[in-house]
Amino acid sequence: MDRRAFLGTLGLLAAPLDAAAPQPRKVWRIGWLGITRASSPELDAVGAAFFDELRQEGFREGRDVLVERFFAEGVESR
């Protein structure tokens, strides 16, 4: 058997092993944008409702969802 035939056969035998490997879990990224870091009851309620709904749908922060929080530090033009 020549070298090309051997490598081709080896590639065909290894292909099913790759397909059976467990696929990595998809991690979603959410950008949370806010005006200030200071909390207010209205914004806290919105955030709590949003994350409660994510949990009800089976998403867990840090495992399925990464939340990146950004704040404009009171400057709305940012």
C-alpha positions, 0 to 999 in steps of 0.5 A: 500500500502506498503512502497516500492510500494509507493516509486516506484510509487513516483519515476515513477511520478517524472521521467518525471519532470526531463526529461522536465527540461532545460538542461544546456548549454555546455561551451567549453574551449579553451587554447590559448598558446603564447610565449610572452604577447607582441603583434605583427601584425601577431599574432593579425591578427590570433587571430582576425580571429579566434575569428571572426570565432567563433562569426560567428558560434554563439559562444560568449566568456564568454557565450559559450566559455571560453578562457584560455590564457597562455604565456611562457614569451619568453622561448620557452622550456616552 
